Amino acid sequence: MRITNVLTGLLIASAISLGIGGTLLYGYSLVPNYLVELTGVVVVILFVLSFFVYKANTMVINVGTVLGVIAPAFSISTPAHVEVLESFGSSALISLLGLLQFLGFFLFPITYVVLRLAYRNNIASEQKQQQAVLGS
């Protein structure tokens, strides 16, 4: 399996997690509408990035890596995000939101960064293969 396929899957999984979380936050009126809209923008960006990561675009893979570092740092520095994680288990909704937050801001992005760094040589060879296919 190509490593870019795995990285693509991680971006899509993160987008889905954040999308479901944003939908729940909107549905239960837990955050202002502009935060829900911002989440929607982020979800769209992640889907667009995933397409270009699938195509082995190194620049976009690097952007994904930067986002994979920023996402957990952002989440842990946001008091509302920390509160959700601390309140895990207090209710089914909060637990689900905490799980989605953990997946979308921590597990998938950190896994992306680790795999990106561990398989950087494979990514370079996949990009060369992709360019050879496009050049034929």
Solvent accessible surface area in square Angstrom, and as a share of the most:
residue,aa,sasa,rsa
1,M,205,0.91
2,R,77,0.28
3,I,14,0.07
4,T,0,0.00
5,N,52,0.27
6,V,50,0.29
7,L,0,0.00
8,T,14,0.08
9,G,35,0.34
10,L,22,0.11
11,L,11,0.06
12,I,60,0.30
13,A,27,0.21
14,S,6,0.04
15,A,0,0.00
16,I,88,0.45
17,S,6,0.04
18,L,18,0.09
19,G,23,0.22
20,I,82,0.41
21,G,9,0.08
22,G,5,0.05
23,T,91,0.53
24,L,38,0.19
25,L,47,0.23
26,Y,129,0.49
27,G,58,0.56
28,Y,130,0.49
29,S,95,0.61
30,L,87,0.43
31,V,40,0.23
32,P,70,0.44
33,N,94,0.48
34,Y,142,0.54
35,L,67,0.33
36,V,31,0.18
37,E,116,0.52
38,L,101,0.50
39,T,35,0.20
40,G,35,0.34
41,V,81,0.46
42,V,56,0.32
43,V,21,0.12
44,V,91,0.52
45,I,83,0.42
46,L,15,0.08
47,F,86,0.36
48,V,76,0.44
49,L,19,0.09
50,S,5,0.03
51,F,111,0.46
52,F,83,0.34
53,V,0,0.00
54,Y,101,0.38
55,K,80,0.34
56,A,1,0.01
57,N,54,0.27
58,T,41,0.24
59,M,137,0.61
60,V,13,0.08
61,I,0,0.00
62,N,62,0.32
63,V,63,0.36
64,G,1,0.01
65,T,22,0.13
66,V,84,0.48
67,L,63,0.31
68,G,4,0.04
69,V,90,0.52
70,I,90,0.46
71,A,20,0.16
72,P,18,0.12
73,A,56,0.44
74,F,107,0.44
75,S,0,0.00
76,I,100,0.51
77,S,82,0.53
78,T,30,0.17
79,P,107,0.67
80,A,62,0.48
81,H,38,0.17
82,V,43,0.25
83,E,110,0.49
84,V,32,0.18
85,L,58,0.29
86,E,138,0.62
87,S,39,0.25
88,F,117,0.49
89,G,59,0.57
90,S,81,0.52
91,S,53,0.34
92,A,91,0.70
93,L,45,0.22
94,I,44,0.22
95,S,23,0.15
96,L,76,0.38
97,L,11,0.06
98,G,1,0.01
99,L,82,0.41
100,L,16,0.08
101,Q,15,0.07
102,F,94,0.39
103,L,39,0.20
104,G,1,0.01
105,F,37,0.15
106,F,28,0.12
107,L,79,0.39
108,F,38,0.16
109,P,11,0.07
110,I,79,0.40
111,T,44,0.25
112,Y,3,0.01
113,V,20,0.12
114,V,86,0.50
115,L,39,0.19
116,R,29,0.11
117,L,96,0.48
118,A,71,0.55
119,Y,92,0.35
120,R,142,0.52
121,N,116,0.59
122,N,75,0.38
123,I,2,0.01
124,A,47,0.36
125,S,52,0.34
126,E,16,0.07
127,Q,46,0.21
128,K,141,0.60
129,Q,113,0.50
130,Q,30,0.13
131,Q,105,0.47
132,A,63,0.49
133,V,106,0.61
134,L,133,0.66
135,G,68,0.66
136,S,128,0.83
